[in-house]
């Protein structure tokens, strides 16, 4: 990762640390937890789906199109953070909606997502 990308991520992290939820409490918990998973390609898995390995904890299988569509760096804020930061986009090809927190492209057809208008 180059210096510009690191600075961008650091600035984003600083902004996220200041976020509050609907009750005006800090959105981030005071502790950090790292979870590492490995996602391996398997063309037998349907697009936009994941299958956990039966023998290796932390290993998941997904269709190569699904892996390509995923955001490469996910910063998770816990379950509450997901809801507060929802950012749905609509696929320009198949018209399905996907949360852009997790997807850079449509995981079904690899087409770009367009932001939906705020509700």
GROMACS elastic network, one bead per residue, 0.5 to 0.9 nm:
[ bonds ]
;  ai    aj funct       b0    kb
    1     4     6  0.82978   500
    1     5     6  0.62654   500
    1     6     6  0.66796   500
    2     5     6  0.54283   500
    2     6     6  0.63689   500
    2     7     6  0.88258   500
    3     6     6  0.50810   500
    3     7     6  0.61786   500
    3     8     6  0.85867   500
    4     7     6  0.51705   500
    4     8     6  0.61759   500
    4     9     6  0.87127   500
    5     8     6  0.50400   500
    5     9     6  0.62230   500
    5    10     6  0.85938   500
    6     9     6  0.51758   500
    6    10     6  0.61210   500
    6    11     6  0.86416   500
    7    10     6  0.50276   500
    7    11     6  0.61424   500
    7    12     6  0.85440   500
    8    11     6  0.52250   500
    8    12     6  0.61988   500
    8    13     6  0.86338   500
    9    12     6  0.50011   500
    9    13     6  0.60762   500
    9    14     6  0.86294   500
   10    13     6  0.50638   500
   10    14     6  0.62759   500
   10    15     6  0.87597   500
   11    14     6  0.51025   500
   11    15     6  0.63488   500
   11    16     6  0.86832   500
   12    15     6  0.51438   500
   12    16     6  0.61654   500
   12    17     6  0.86411   500
   13    16     6  0.50233   500
   13    17     6  0.61050   500
   13    18     6  0.88156   500
   13    75     6  0.88359   500
   14    17     6  0.51939   500
   14    18     6  0.67472   500
   15    18     6  0.53965   500
   15    19     6  0.68414   500
   16    19     6  0.52297   500
   16    20     6  0.87864   500
   16    27     6  0.80681   500
   16    28     6  0.79415   500
   17    20     6  0.85321   500
   17    26     6  0.77260   500
   17    27     6  0.74273   500
   17    28     6  0.63646   500
   18    26     6  0.71374   500
   18    27     6  0.78672   500
   18    28     6  0.84603   500
   19    24     6  0.86158   500
   19    25     6  0.84945   500
   19    26     6  0.61930   500
   19    27     6  0.56517   500
   19    28     6  0.77229   500
   20    23     6  0.75026   500
   20    25     6  0.52243   500
   20    28     6  0.81567   500
   21    24     6  0.51422   500
   21    25     6  0.55668   500
   21    26     6  0.63232   500
   21    27     6  0.52847   500
   21    80     6  0.83016   500
   21    81     6  0.79459   500
   21    84     6  0.66875   500
   22    25     6  0.74712   500
   22    84     6  0.79592   500
   23    26     6  0.87698   500
   24    27     6  0.83293   500
   25    28     6  0.88112   500
   26    29     6  0.72483   500
   26    30     6  0.88876   500
   27    77     6  0.74439   500
   27    78     6  0.88164   500
   27    80     6  0.76160   500
   27    81     6  0.62662   500
   27    84     6  0.84498   500
   28    31     6  0.82433   500
   28    77     6  0.60426   500
   28    78     6  0.77345   500
   28    81     6  0.75031   500
   29    32     6  0.75294   500
   29    77     6  0.78373   500
   29    78     6  0.80433   500
   35    58     6  0.84856   500
   36    58     6  0.68860   500
   37    57     6  0.84101   500
   37    59     6  0.57923   500
   37    60     6  0.74150   500
   38    58     6  0.61703   500
   38    60     6  0.61622   500
   38    61     6  0.83606   500
   39    50     6  0.85508   500
   39    58     6  0.84749   500
   39    59     6  0.59312   500
   39    61     6  0.54764   500
   39    62     6  0.67008   500
   39    67     6  0.75551   500
   40    59     6  0.74138   500
   40    60     6  0.62270   500
   40    62     6  0.62854   500
   40    63     6  0.83249   500
   40    64     6  0.82464   500
   40    67     6  0.81980   500
   41    45     6  0.85923   500
   41    60     6  0.87188   500
   41    61     6  0.57313   500
   41    62     6  0.52598   500
   41    63     6  0.54785   500
   41    64     6  0.51577   500
   41    65     6  0.88094   500
   41    66     6  0.87776   500
   41    67     6  0.73007   500
   42    45     6  0.58634   500
   42    61     6  0.59021   500
   42    62     6  0.55484   500
   42    63     6  0.51023   500
   42    64     6  0.66803   500
   43    46     6  0.74991   500
   43    47     6  0.85780   500
   43    62     6  0.74150   500
   43    64     6  0.65690   500
   43    65     6  0.87915   500
   44    62     6  0.83498   500
   44    63     6  0.69822   500
   45    48     6  0.86777   500
   45    49     6  0.67679   500
   45    50     6  0.72520   500
   45    51     6  0.74452   500
   45    61     6  0.73070   500
   45    62     6  0.57283   500
   45    63     6  0.52844   500
   46    49     6  0.57340   500
   46    50     6  0.81356   500
   46    62     6  0.75177   500
   46    63     6  0.62018   500
   46    66     6  0.86535   500
   46   108     6  0.85814   500
   47    50     6  0.83619   500
   47    62     6  0.72398   500
   47    63     6  0.54228   500
   47    64     6  0.80186   500
   47    65     6  0.64886   500
   47    66     6  0.55487   500
   47   107     6  0.62536   500
   47   108     6  0.51901   500
   47   109     6  0.80672   500
   48    62     6  0.76356   500
   48    63     6  0.74860   500
   48    65     6  0.80136   500
   48    66     6  0.52772   500
   48    67     6  0.86398   500
   48    69     6  0.87742   500
   48   106     6  0.83827   500
   48   108     6  0.56114   500
   49    61     6  0.85111   500
   49    62     6  0.61894   500
   49    63     6  0.74629   500
   49    66     6  0.73469   500
   49   107     6  0.86118   500
   50    60     6  0.62914   500
   50    61     6  0.56193   500
   50    63     6  0.79055   500
   50    66     6  0.85434   500
   51    54     6  0.89739   500
   51    59     6  0.86870   500
   51    60     6  0.54088   500
   51    61     6  0.50778   500
   51    62     6  0.65589   500
   52    55     6  0.88366   500
   52    56     6  0.83014   500
   52    57     6  0.78881   500
   52    58     6  0.76811   500
   52    59     6  0.61557   500
   52    61     6  0.63218   500
   53    56     6  0.54758   500
   53    57     6  0.67520   500
   53    58     6  0.77352   500
   53    59     6  0.55092   500
   53    60     6  0.54854   500
   53    61     6  0.70191   500
   54    57     6  0.76480   500
   54    59     6  0.87523   500
   55    59     6  0.86121   500
   56    59     6  0.56856   500
   56    60     6  0.85633   500
   57    60     6  0.84101   500
   62    65     6  0.81239   500
   62    66     6  0.61906   500
   62    67     6  0.64715   500
   63    66     6  0.52304   500
   63    67     6  0.65129   500
   63    68     6  0.88186   500
   64    67     6  0.50689   500
   64    68     6  0.61706   500
   64    69     6  0.86579   500
   65    68     6  0.50806   500
   65    69     6  0.62134   500
   65    70     6  0.88165   500
   65   106     6  0.88726   500
   65   107     6  0.62478   500
   65   108     6  0.71537   500
   65   109     6  0.73240   500
   65   110     6  0.64698   500
   66    69     6  0.51335   500
   66    70     6  0.63777   500
   66   103     6  0.89495   500
   66   105     6  0.87996   500
   66   106     6  0.81040   500
   66   108     6  0.68860   500
   66   109     6  0.86550   500
   66   110     6  0.78699   500
   67    70     6  0.53484   500
   67    71     6  0.85585   500
   67    72     6  0.88245   500
   67   107     6  0.77832   500
   68    71     6  0.81782   500
   68    72     6  0.86669   500
   68   104     6  0.84028   500
   68   105     6  0.77991   500
   68   107     6  0.77378   500
   68   110     6  0.75783   500
   69    72     6  0.87787   500
   69   102     6  0.87146   500
   69   103     6  0.56842   500
   69   104     6  0.54022   500
   69   106     6  0.59987   500
   69   107     6  0.50508   500
   69   108     6  0.84287   500
   69   109     6  0.87906   500
   69   110     6  0.60244   500
   69   111     6  0.86296   500
   70    73     6  0.86852   500
   70    74     6  0.89927   500
   70   102     6  0.60127   500
   70   104     6  0.56907   500
   70   105     6  0.69750   500
   70   106     6  0.85676   500
   70   107     6  0.72439   500
   71    74     6  0.64501   500
   71   100     6  0.83139   500
   71   101     6  0.76387   500
   71   102     6  0.54332   500
   71   103     6  0.51511   500
   71   104     6  0.52145   500
   71   105     6  0.82734   500
   72   102     6  0.86514   500
   72   103     6  0.88517   500
   72   104     6  0.84687   500
   73   102     6  0.88419   500
   74   101     6  0.77254   500
   74   102     6  0.68833   500
   75   101     6  0.87589   500
   76    79     6  0.82594   500
   76    81     6  0.74836   500
   76    82     6  0.75717   500
   77    80     6  0.72809   500
   77    82     6  0.67228   500
   78    81     6  0.53540   500
   78    82     6  0.66803   500
   79    82     6  0.53940   500
   79    83     6  0.71078   500
   80    83     6  0.55628   500
   80    84     6  0.65661   500
   80    85     6  0.88545   500
   81    84     6  0.51682   500
   81    85     6  0.60719   500
   81    86     6  0.85318   500
   82    85     6  0.53829   500
   82    86     6  0.61123   500
   82   101     6  0.81486   500
   83    86     6  0.54444   500
   85   101     6  0.75692   500
   86    99     6  0.61863   500
   86   100     6  0.75961   500
   86   101     6  0.68538   500
   87    98     6  0.81599   500
   87    99     6  0.53138   500
   87   100     6  0.54476   500
   87   101     6  0.64162   500
   87   115     6  0.75802   500
   87   116     6  0.80026   500
   87   118     6  0.89882   500
   88    97     6  0.61730   500
   88    98     6  0.52906   500
   88   100     6  0.56470   500
   88   101     6  0.81404   500
   88   113     6  0.86594   500
   88   114     6  0.85469   500
   88   115     6  0.64059   500
   88   116     6  0.61794   500
   89    96     6  0.83355   500
   89    97     6  0.55318   500
   89    98     6  0.55087   500
   89    99     6  0.62890   500
   89   100     6  0.62384   500
   89   106     6  0.89668   500
   89   112     6  0.89774   500
   89   113     6  0.51962   500
   89   114     6  0.50143   500
   89   116     6  0.52013   500
   89   117     6  0.88826   500
   90    93     6  0.86582   500
   90    94     6  0.83498   500
   90    95     6  0.55303   500
   90    96     6  0.55872   500
   90    98     6  0.64535   500
   90    99     6  0.89067   500
   90   106     6  0.82193   500
   90   112     6  0.83275   500
   90   113     6  0.51432   500
   90   114     6  0.52555   500
   90   115     6  0.64378   500
   90   116     6  0.64946   500
   91    94     6  0.57005   500
   91    96     6  0.54304   500
   91    97     6  0.63446   500
   91    98     6  0.76754   500
   91   105     6  0.78283   500
   91   106     6  0.58411   500
   91   109     6  0.85249   500
   91   110     6  0.86934   500
   91   111     6  0.62608   500
   91   112     6  0.59558   500
   91   114     6  0.63748   500
   92    95     6  0.58018   500
   92    96     6  0.83647   500
   92   106     6  0.87050   500
   92   111     6  0.64951   500
   92   112     6  0.61734   500
   92   113     6  0.60445   500
   92   114     6  0.66485   500
   93    96     6  0.82940   500
   93   106     6  0.87517   500
   93   109     6  0.76109   500
   93   110     6  0.89389   500
   93   111     6  0.61974   500
   93   112     6  0.79707   500
   93   113     6  0.87738   500
   94   106     6  0.85471   500
   94   108     6  0.82076   500
   94   109     6  0.73634   500
   94   111     6  0.82434   500
   95   113     6  0.89387   500
   96   106     6  0.79207   500
   96   108     6  0.86570   500
   97   106     6  0.83019   500
   97   113     6  0.82235   500
   97   116     6  0.87802   500
   98   101     6  0.87189   500
   98   102     6  0.81763   500
   98   103     6  0.69129   500
   98   105     6  0.87238   500
   98   106     6  0.70131   500
   98   107     6  0.83783   500
   98   113     6  0.78699   500
   99   102     6  0.60385   500
   99   103     6  0.64090   500
  100   104     6  0.63139   500
  100   105     6  0.82311   500
  100   113     6  0.79570   500
  100   115     6  0.84065   500
  101   104     6  0.81521   500
  103   106     6  0.67341   500
  103   107     6  0.71445   500
  103   113     6  0.86087   500
  104   107     6  0.85050   500
  104   110     6  0.88311   500
  104   112     6  0.74611   500
  104   113     6  0.74210   500
  105   108     6  0.86831   500
  105   109     6  0.81868   500
  105   110     6  0.52651   500
  105   111     6  0.56350   500
  105   113     6  0.58635   500
  106   109     6  0.57250   500
  106   111     6  0.52937   500
  106   112     6  0.62073   500
  106   113     6  0.62953   500
  107   110     6  0.56046   500
  107   111     6  0.81025   500
  108   111     6  0.82302   500
  115   118     6  0.88293   500
  116   119     6  0.84790   500
